[in-house]
Each structure stands twice: as C-alpha cells, then as structure tokens.
Amino acid sequence: MKKIKYYVFLLGLMMVIMASSCKKFLEEKANASMVVPRTLEDLQRILDNAQSMNAGLSSMSEAASDNYMLTETQFNSLQEVYRRNYIWDNDEYYYNNDWAKGYTVVYNSNLVIDLLKKIGRTADNAQQYDQVLGSALFFRASQYLNLLWTYAKAYNESTADADLGIVLRESADFNKKSVRSSVKQCYERVEADLLQAAELLPNKTIHVNRPTKSSVYGMLARYFLSKRSYVMVGQYSRLYLENRSELIDFNDDKQVNQNATYPFEKFNKEIDFYQELSVNYLAVSRAFVDPTVYNSYAGNDLRKVLYFKNNGAGIINFKGNYNPAEGLFAGIATDEVMLMQAESLVRSGQVKDGIALLNKLLSTRYKSGSFQPYEVSDPKSALELLLNERRKELLFRGLRWMDIKRLNLEERNISIVRSVAGQVYTLKPNENRFALPLPYDVILETGMPQNPK
C-alpha cells in the first residue's frame, strides 16, 4: 500500500499532497484486488475505473480558447487560478490540477503494462491479454496527446525536435527522473502506442468506456490532424467510417429529447469511445457561449436549439453535450470523424466528395426538408466552409485549442480577445502562451523547464 501510495504520488507529479490524505484516498477507493492486482481480470478492472480513466482529460485548453466568454460578475466569482487561466496568465498553480489527472491515467496504464509482463501471454489467455494491453496503450496515448495539445506548442516539423513536449513515463518505476521530451519524441510515442493498440484491440466491446479498433482509428485521425498530415487523416478516418457511420437524426424525438435540460443521451449511437473533460476549469454552468458563435447557426439549424439555451441579453448557455450532466464529452464520435474525413478530402483536391460528406452530416442537423445541400467547387471556399462547420458541430469537446494552434501554423491568424472590467487581453497567433504552463509545484520539485511566456 505504501509503495503504491508514493508511486501514484510521484508519477502524477503531485508533490505537495499530504501523505495522510493520499493514504486515506487509497483506502477509500481501492479494494484488495486493486492493491495487488494479480490476474487479467484485476488489470481490466483498473482500466474499467471510468471515473479515473475516462473522465480526466484536461479542460485547461478548452477554458483558454475562444468558444465562450465570461461576464465581469462571473469572472470575479471564479477562484484566482481559473481567472488567471481565462486571461492566459496562469503561471503559478498547484495540485490538484489537470496535469495530475492526466498522469494518473498514465500511471494506471503503465502499471497494467508492467504487470502484464509478469502474467505473460499464452494460447489460453491471448484474446483477453491483447485487449487489456491494447486498452492500456490506448489510454496512455490518448492522455499523452491531450497533454501535448495543452502544454506544448503545435507540432511543427521544422521545430519539433527542439520544442518542449511533456514527460514520457514508460514504466511503473517511480524512481525514474521526470524530464521533458521533445514534441517530436512525444508524438512518436503516441503514434507507436496507437499503432500497437490497433493490432491488439477487438472490433467490438461490451461498452463504449472500452476502446476498440475503430476508437484507435479515430484517435489516429485526430493525432495526424494535429500534425497537419492530412493524407493520413484521410486514411484513418476512412478506416473508422468503414466500421461506424451512423449519425443521430436531430429531428427524431426517440434519439433526441428537445425538452430536456441536456437533449442527448450519454451513450448515444454516434459515440465510439467515451471520454470526458475534467470540469476543473470549465463547467457547463460557466460556459457562456460567444454570441458571435451562436449567431452563426441558421434559423432552421436544429443545433441552435439543441446546443444552446438563450437566456437573453447575450447570455447563452451550452447544453449540446453528449452527456446529460456537467462533464463535457470529449471522446471519439462519428460526427467528428466524418468532418475529419471531409477536411482530408477537400485538402487533397477531392472537393466534391468532401462536400458530399459534409452534406450527409448536416442533413441530420437541420429541420426535415429545410437543408439545402452545399454546392462548392472552389477548394479554398470548400475548406473555409468545412472549418466553420467543424467549429459549430464540435463545441466544447476539447478540440478548439488544438484547431487554433494547427490552423495558425497555416497563417490563419486566429487571435483570442478577452475583455474584463474594461481591460482587453489578447492572445496573438503562435504566441508561446499557446503552450499552457506546467504546474508550479511540478517545476519546483523536478527542476524541469517551464514553458516560456
């Protein structure tokens, strides 16, 4: 117990938590089989702890992006750490934080991978062994990717070797020193984990909290999108769509409850793999959507009704979450993958096919009989249309920050502007501050370099 206590303590880089509190937490949450896991069933139970494994993606970047705004009253009501994150000046914050949550998942994944080596793969356990190993690799890779999007610069081929990435923890040895690898090394690790997971995972599982092959294909499409490797985006989004292509019809009251506070079911048919953003930095109740974004939806676009509650005076709440609660869905879903495939097609010159795929998606989002399919032949116009629809479809899924960073490398010149109590704050394209700062206690304890401002 004591060893595991300090392992979690250090691996998550939670250096300032009191040992007694950690012990109490472990005693409340763990049972005997989880303290000393010995079987494949024990390891699967570690990965099936959805509150730990599926619900801890960082929301820091979503809270720092441009889909929402705060009134002065709302801003002043926040804790200082959240106020400072809102204006991109959050360089001194401590445990508990999104970095720690991410590395808890990495720790659990590494623990499973290490213990699998002791169990060994046999002819009798091969199927279960592969699923457990593939799942652990997938969870680790998805967290690494999310942490990279939050705490590192966008992937740039010319600077990735030198740019500071995150900490790669490859084993359950807490004695190994924490160091920051380069962005390139981190991306290579994510890709290797996902490719191995794709070979191991089954086509179907008993629940969307567990990843499948299609989950890996969707995550690989995301991975290559953030690298701006659009041909590879097309390859993996196509593999996903060969297995999963069902969409929710927003007109169907059996699939969508328009009168509910949150209209969508938690595990609806578009979801392939379920993950949530942490609500540390951005709870739905504090997500007041930028009116400019809200006004970009056409009157007959059902997303304007299902995604938002307009309270008047420019106060617009987001409710279009694929989770009927405050936890924001950030997993792999078919609508996102379809948009990635469409973007890849348009960027490769297959404009007609890309717009046709977009029209297929939008036909399920508009009032029946009201949608007029887009007819666009110019590649530049088609790409602008797709990027605009991507933003409108995928609000508050933890994707916008990455999109701004990758698109600014293509000279899109997206700035974010905040106004608080008459003072204007601006985050300009490609600023260092797009790599959010690591927790201050982690920097003090490890001696790792902080992200430059």
N, C-alpha and C positions, 0 to 999 in steps of 0.2 A: 504493500500500500504506500509506504513512504517513498519507495523508489518511483512508483508511478506518479505520486504527488509532485515530486520535483521534476520529473520528466515533462509532465504537462506544463508545469510552471515555467521551465526554461524554453521548451520547444515553442510554445505560444508566445515567447518573449514577454511574459507577464511578470517582470522582475520586481514589481513593487507590491504585489499582493501578499497579504499576510499568510504565513504557512497554516495557521489555525483555520482561517477561512477556507483555504483550499481543501484542507482535510475534511472539514465539515461538508463542503460541497460534494466531495467524492463519496463520503459515507452516505449522503442522502440519495445520490443519483446512481451509484453503482451497486450491482448485486455480485454475489460470489463469482459467478461465471464470467463477469466482465472484469473483475480484478485480475484474475489469472486465466485468460482465455486459452483453451487447450484444443478445441475442435473447430472444424469448419463452420459448424452451427454457431459457435461462440463468436467467431470472426464476422459472420454475416450479421449477427445481432449488433455488433459495433457499427457496422455500416448502415444498418436499418434504423439507427437512432436519428430520426428525421430532424428533431429539434436541433441536434448538433451538426449533422452532416448536410442537411438540405436547406437550412434556414439562416445561414450565416454569411451570405455574400455581402460585400461592402456596399453601403449606401452613401459613403462619403462623396463619391464622384457624382452620383445622381443628385445629391443635395447641392453640389457645386455647379451644376450645369444650368441650362437656360430654359427648361420647360416650366418653371414655376417662379413665383415671386412671393415676398412677404410684405405685409403692411408694417408700418413702424411699430404698431402695438404688438403684432405677432413677433416681430424681430426682437423687441425688448423683453418679451416673455420667455425667450429661449435661454438656456444655460449659455454661459460665455463660450464654451467650446463649440457650440453649434452656431452661435452668432459669428464667431471668427471664421468658421468654415464657409459660411454663406458669403463672406467678402474675401475669401482666399488669403486669410492671414492667420492660419491655424497652425503655427509652428511650435506650440508648446502645449501638448495634451498628453494624457497618461492613460494607463489601464483603468477601466475596461474600454476597449475600442475595437474597430473593425479589423485592424491588423491582427490582434489577438484571436478574434473569432476565426479568421482565415487560417491561421496557423494551428488552431485546434483541429480543424478538419485535416490539415496536412499531417499533423501528428497521428491522428487516428488512422489515416491511410497508411502511413509508414509503419505503424505498429502492426497493422494487419499484414502488410507485405513481408515484414521481418518474421512474424510468427508463421506465415505460410511456409517459409523455408524450413522450419522445424517440423512441420506436419508432413510436407512432401506430397508430390502429385503421383497418384497411382492410377491404374486402369479402373479401379472401382470408384475413385472419387474425382475423376478427371473433370466431369461436367461441372460439379459444384465448385471445385478448386478454381477452374478457369473463370467462373462467374465472380467469385469472391476477389480474385486477383484483378480481373478486368475492371470491376467496380471500384476497387481501391485506387487503381491507376487513374480512372476517370475522375473520381472525386478530387484527387490531388491535382490533376491537370486543370480542372475547371476552376479550382481555387487559385492556382498559380496565375492563370490567365486573368481572372478578375483582379487579383492583387497587382499584376503588371499594368492593367488599364488604369488602376487607381494611383499607384505610387511610382510609376516610371513614365518616361517620355514615350510618345508614339513610336512604333517600330519604323526606323529609317535605315535603309540598307547601308547608307554611307556613314552612319554614326553608331549603329547598333553595337559594334564591338567595344565602344568606349562609353556609351551611355549606361548609367547606373540602373540595374534591374532590382530584383528582390532577393531574398535569401532562399536558396535551394536546399531544402532538407531532404536528403535521400535515404535516411535510415532512422531507426529509433534510438540512436545513440545521442543522448542529450549532452554528452561531454564534448561533442564536436563544436568548434567555434562557429558562431554565426558571422558570415561575411556576405556582402552583396555581390552577386554575379552580374555580368553584363546583360543588357537587354537581349543580345543575340543568344547567349548561353541559356537564358531563361526560356526564350521562345523555342530553342532546340529541345529543351527538356519537356516542354508542354507537348510539342509535336510527337516526340518519341513515346511519351506516355499514352497519348491518344491513339496513335497507330497500333501500339501493342494492345490496347484495350479493345480496339475494333476487331482484332483477331480472336479475342477471348470471349467477348460478351455474346449472349444469345440474341435472337431476333425479337423475342418477346419475354416479358417478365410478369410477375403477378401484380405489380403496382408501379405507377409512374415515379415513385420515390427511388426506384432502382433503375439504373441506366441500361440501355440496350445498344445494339449496333447502330440503330438509327439515331440514338442520342449522341453517339460518338460522331457520326457524320454531321449532325447539326452543329456540334461543338467545333469540329474541324472547319466547317464553313465559317463560323464566327472567327476562329483563330486566323484563317487566311484573309478574311475581310479586314481584320485589324492590321494585317501586314500589307494590305492592298495587293494581294496576289489573287487577282480576280478570276483568272482561269481555274485556279484550284478551288476557289469559292464555288464556281460552277460545277466542278467535278463532285464535290462532297454534298452540295445541296441537291444535286440530281440524284445521288445515291439515296439520300434521305427520302426524297419525294417518290422514288420508286416503291418505297415501303409504306409511306404515310402521305396522304394528300387530302384527307377530309378537313373541311372547314365548317365552322359554326355558321349557320344562316341566322343573321341577326333579326330576321323577320319572324322566326319560328319561336313562338312563346313556350314551346316544350324544351327549347335549348337555352333561351334567354328570358329572364324574368324582368321585364321592363319596369315593374313597380317596386322591385326590391331595392334596398339601400345599395347593395352590390349585385348587379344583374347577372353575373356569370358564375357558373359552378366552379368549385375549386379544382376538380379533376375532370375538366371537360375534354371533349374528343380532339381538340387541337393540340393538347399538351402531350408531348412525348416524354419529357423528363421534368420533374417538378423541383424547382429551387425558389427560394425567397431572398430578397434583400433584407438585411438587418434593418430595424426601424430606429436605430440609434440616432441617425442624422436626419432622416426624412420620413415621418409618419404621414399616412394618407390625410389625417386630420389637419396637417400643416401644409399640405400640398395645394396651394392656391395657384391655379394654372394661369400662365400669362395670357391675358385676353387676346393678344395677337395670335397665339396658337389656337385658342378656342374659335376665333372668328375665321380661321382658315378652312373650317369644315362647311360644306354646302348645307343648305337647309334640309335637303332630303337625305342627308348622310346620317344614318342611324347612330353612328359613333358620337355625334354631337349630343344625342340624348342619353345613350348608354354609358358613355365615358365620363360625362360631366353632370354636375348639379350646379345650375346657375343661380346664385343667391342674390343677384343684382349688385349694382354699384361696382362692377368689376371683380367681385369675389366669386370665384368659380372653383368648386371642389372637384377633384378627380375621383371617380368611382368605377372606372373601367378596368379594374384589376381582376386578373384571373385567380382571385382568391377572395371569398366573401368575408374579409377581415382586414386588419390594418397591414399585415405582412404583404409586401409587394412582390408579385410573381416575377421571377427573373430567369425561369428555366427555358428549355427548348420547346418551341411550339411551331406548328406548321405555317402559320401566317408569316412569322419571321423568316423561316427558311425559304418560303415562296418568294419573299421580297429579295432575299439574297440571290436566289437563282435568277430572278428578273434583272437585278442590277448587273450580275455577271454577263447575262446575255446581251444586254444593251451595250455594255462596255466592250464586248467582243465584236460588235457590229451587227448582232442579230436583233435589231431593234423591233421588228415585227413580233418575233417570238416573245421578247421580254415584255412588251406592252400587252400582248395577249394574256400572259400570265398575271400581270397586274390587273387587267380587266376581270379575270376569273376571281381574284380575291375581292375586288371592290364590288362585284355583282352580289356578293353575300353581305355587304356592309350597307348598302343603300336600300331605301324603301322599295318594295317589289314593284317592278315595272318602271322605276324612275331613273335608273342608271343608264347613262348614255356612254357606251364604250369609247375609250380614248382612241383616236387615230393619229398617231405621231410617227413621222418618218425620219425627222432630223435627230441624229444621235445625241446632240447636246441638249435639245429640248426634252428628249425622252429621259435622259439621265436626271435632269432637273425635276421632272415630274416624279420619277421614282424615288428620289431622295426626299422630296416633300411628302410623299405618301408613306415612306418608311417612318418619318418622324411622327406623322399623325397616327399611324397604326400602333407604334411600339412605345408609346409614352410610359415613362416610369418603370421600365424594365431593366434599368442599369446599363443601357446601351448608348445613350446620347453622348456621354462624355467621350467614349471611345470614338464615336462617329465624328464629333467635332475635331478631335485630335488627328484622326486619319485624313479627314477632308481638308484640314488646314495645311497639311503637307502637300496637298494638291492645289494650294493657293486659292482656297475658297474664302479666306479672310473672314472667318466667323469669330466675332468678339462677343463677350458676355458683359452686359452692363447692369449693375445694381444701383438703385437709388434708395438711400436710407437717411431719413431726417435731413433731407436737403443735400446730403453729400453723395456724390457719384463715384462708384467704384467700377473699374473696367479691367477685364482680363483680355489682353490682346492675343491675336493668333500666335501660336507656337511659343508663348512665354514659358519660362521654366516652371512657373506655378501650375501648369497643367499636370505636372508630376506632383501630387499632393505630398505633404511632408510626412515622414515616418513619426511614430510616437516618440516624444521627447525622452521618456524613460528608457526606451529601447536604445536610442542613440547613446545615452549616458552609460548604460550597462555594457554594451557591446563594443563601443568605440567605432561603430560603422559611420561612414559619411552620411550626412543629411542631404536631402535634395536642395540644390541651390534655389534661391528666390529669383 
